Each structure stands twice: as C-alpha cells, then as structure tokens.
Amino acid sequence: MSQLARFEKRIHDCIPLSHALGMKLEAYDGRQLMVSAPLAPNRNHQNTAFGGSLYAVAVTAAWGLVELLLQDAALEGRVVVQTGEMTYVEPVDDDFFALCELPDESFLGKFHKSLARHGKGRMELTSRIYRGQATLTPPGEPRAIFRGRFVVQEAHTTPVLMI
C-alpha cells in the first residue's frame, strides 16, 4: 500500500465525514496534495456543491499536506487548523477537487527550524477548488479558495522500529 493510500485510510478512519463526502486523495508529489470528491453526495438544493463540502475538501487538502510534510521529514506532531476562510467564486456543478501547494523553500527552512527548536510551527496555506476531473494542472480559474493557518504542536521524530 502506498504512502498516499495509507494516509487516505487514516483520514477515513479518523474523520468519518471524509468517507461520507467521498473524498479521495488523488496525488501527492512532495509539494502538492490533490483531494477530490464527487458532486452526488455533496449536492445542495440547487444541484451544485454544498459550501460546507467544498470547505471540508479544501481544508483536508491543506491539513493533509502538512501531515505529509511531517511524514516526509520523519516527524510526528499534532496538526490543527487555527484559522480558515473560504471565498466562493463560482458555483461548482460537477465533481470537484482541491489542490494545495507548500510555500517556498525559504519558508519551509524556517518552519523546520522552528519544529526542531521548539517542537511547534505555523504555516499558512491556500487550497483552490476546481471543477471536473482531478489534475495537477487544472484548466481555468478556481471556483473557491480556502486560506488557512495551521499549527503543528508537539513535533518529534518518528521512532524507528528495528527488526
């Protein structure tokens, strides 16, 4: 089972809403995480995506990206969303996906230093919601934009099991 498949299972086990919304972790390349969801279980009374579903998918992409960043650095910690806001630009009338990208390398260096020195750090991320089939190079403009601040607490190295 791949890292992404294991992480998707963890999300569905720990956050039952993610399973109910049909969230799927589509791709992770070390810099971006893409999370998709079908329209059908996320429809509202106007046959477009419910705003809460869009928010949930977008925040999951951002939170998940921080979790995967920690995994890649052999760290564990508590990742929580501190603030979050969503701008709804256009209705979403099809399956949809969120794409979230890490900040630049200079910020990541400071973030990792804070984790090493203090066991905590903060990161602001933006997830963009697009309609249609999930792709790392989405056509057109985002239909919704999530901006949030995430806090990592109690960061520590992951124990290595020797067999």
C-alpha positions as CSV (number, residue, x, y, z in Angstrom):
1,M,0.0,0.0,0.0
2,S,1.4,3.4,-1.0
3,Q,2.0,6.3,1.4
4,L,-1.0,8.1,-0.1
5,A,-3.3,5.1,0.2
6,R,-2.3,4.6,3.9
7,F,-2.9,8.2,4.6
8,E,-6.3,8.2,2.9
9,K,-7.3,5.2,5.0
10,R,-6.1,7.0,8.1
11,I,-8.2,10.1,7.2
12,H,-11.3,8.0,6.5
13,D,-10.8,6.1,9.8
14,C,-10.2,9.2,11.9
15,I,-12.5,11.7,10.1
16,P,-15.8,9.8,9.2
17,L,-17.1,12.9,7.3
18,S,-14.3,12.4,4.7
19,H,-15.7,9.0,3.8
20,A,-19.3,10.2,3.7
21,L,-18.3,13.0,1.3
22,G,-16.5,10.5,-0.9
23,M,-13.1,12.2,-0.6
24,K,-10.2,10.6,-2.4
25,L,-6.5,11.5,-2.2
26,E,-5.6,11.7,-5.8
27,A,-1.9,12.8,-5.9
28,Y,0.9,13.9,-3.7
29,D,4.3,14.9,-5.3
30,G,6.1,16.2,-2.2
31,R,4.9,19.8,-2.9
32,Q,1.2,19.5,-3.7
33,L,-1.7,17.4,-2.5
34,M,-4.8,16.9,-4.5
35,V,-8.1,15.8,-2.9
36,S,-11.2,15.0,-5.0
37,A,-14.9,14.5,-4.2
38,P,-17.9,13.6,-6.3
39,L,-20.8,16.0,-6.7
40,A,-23.6,13.5,-5.9
41,P,-23.1,13.1,-2.1
42,N,-22.2,16.8,-1.8
43,R,-25.1,18.4,-3.6
44,N,-27.2,21.2,-2.2
45,H,-30.8,22.2,-3.0
46,Q,-29.6,23.9,-6.3
47,N,-27.8,20.8,-7.6
48,T,-24.4,22.5,-7.0
49,A,-21.8,21.5,-4.4
50,F,-22.7,22.4,-0.8
51,G,-20.4,25.1,0.6
52,G,-19.6,23.1,3.6
53,S,-18.4,20.2,1.4
54,L,-16.2,22.5,-0.6
55,Y,-14.7,23.8,2.7
56,A,-14.2,20.3,4.1
57,V,-12.3,19.1,1.0
58,A,-10.2,22.3,0.8
59,V,-9.2,22.2,4.5
60,T,-8.5,18.5,4.2
61,A,-6.1,19.1,1.3
62,A,-4.2,21.8,3.3
63,W,-4.2,19.9,6.6
64,G,-3.2,16.7,4.8
65,L,-0.3,18.5,3.1
66,V,1.1,19.5,6.5
67,E,0.7,15.9,7.8
68,L,2.5,14.5,4.7
69,L,5.3,17.1,5.1
70,L,5.8,15.9,8.6
71,Q,5.8,12.2,7.5
72,D,8.4,13.0,4.8
73,A,10.7,14.6,7.4
74,A,10.2,11.5,9.7
75,L,8.3,13.7,12.2
76,E,5.1,13.3,14.1
77,G,3.0,16.0,15.7
78,R,-0.5,17.4,16.2
79,V,-1.6,19.4,13.2
80,V,-4.6,21.6,13.8
81,V,-6.3,24.4,11.8
82,Q,-6.0,27.7,13.7
83,T,-7.9,29.9,11.2
84,G,-9.6,29.4,7.9
85,E,-11.7,31.3,5.5
86,M,-13.3,30.4,2.2
87,T,-14.1,32.6,-0.8
88,Y,-16.8,31.1,-3.1
89,V,-16.1,32.5,-6.6
90,E,-18.4,30.4,-8.8
91,P,-20.9,27.6,-8.2
92,V,-19.5,24.1,-8.6
93,D,-21.8,21.9,-10.7
94,D,-19.6,18.9,-11.3
95,D,-17.2,16.6,-9.4
96,F,-14.5,18.8,-7.9
97,F,-11.1,18.7,-6.4
98,A,-8.8,20.8,-4.1
99,L,-5.2,21.5,-4.9
100,C,-2.9,22.8,-2.1
101,E,0.8,23.6,-2.6
102,L,3.5,24.2,0.0
103,P,5.1,27.6,0.4
104,D,8.6,28.3,-1.0
105,E,11.8,26.6,0.2
106,S,12.9,29.6,2.3
107,F,9.7,29.5,4.4
108,L,10.0,25.7,4.7
109,G,13.5,26.0,6.1
110,K,12.3,28.4,8.8
111,F,9.3,26.1,9.5
112,H,11.6,23.1,10.0
113,K,14.0,25.0,12.3
114,S,11.0,26.1,14.4
115,L,9.9,22.4,14.7
116,A,13.4,21.3,15.6
117,R,14.0,24.1,18.1
118,H,10.5,24.5,19.7
119,G,8.5,21.4,18.7
120,K,6.0,23.6,17.0
121,G,5.4,25.8,14.0
122,R,2.8,27.6,11.9
123,M,2.1,27.6,8.2
124,E,-0.4,29.5,6.1
125,L,-1.7,27.5,3.1
126,T,-4.1,28.1,0.2
127,S,-6.3,25.4,-1.3
128,R,-8.0,26.0,-4.6
129,I,-11.2,24.2,-5.6
130,Y,-11.7,23.3,-9.3
131,R,-14.5,21.5,-11.0
132,G,-14.1,18.5,-13.2
133,Q,-11.6,15.7,-13.3
134,A,-8.7,16.0,-10.9
135,T,-5.4,17.1,-12.4
136,L,-2.3,18.8,-11.1
137,T,-2.6,21.3,-13.9
138,P,-6.2,22.5,-13.7
139,P,-7.7,24.4,-16.6
140,G,-9.4,27.6,-15.8
141,E,-9.8,29.6,-12.6
142,P,-10.6,28.1,-9.2
143,R,-14.3,28.0,-8.2
144,A,-13.5,28.6,-4.5
145,I,-10.3,29.5,-2.5
146,F,-9.6,28.4,1.1
147,R,-6.9,30.3,3.1
148,G,-5.9,28.9,6.5
149,R,-3.3,28.9,9.2
150,F,-2.2,25.5,10.5
151,V,-0.3,24.9,13.7
152,V,1.9,21.9,14.4
153,Q,2.3,21.1,18.1
154,E,4.4,18.6,19.9
155,A,6.6,17.7,16.9
156,H,9.1,15.0,17.5
157,T,11.0,12.4,15.4
158,T,9.2,9.2,14.5
159,P,10.5,6.2,16.3
160,V,12.3,3.7,14.0
161,L,11.5,0.1,14.6
162,M,14.5,-2.3,14.3
163,I,13.7,-5.9,13.5
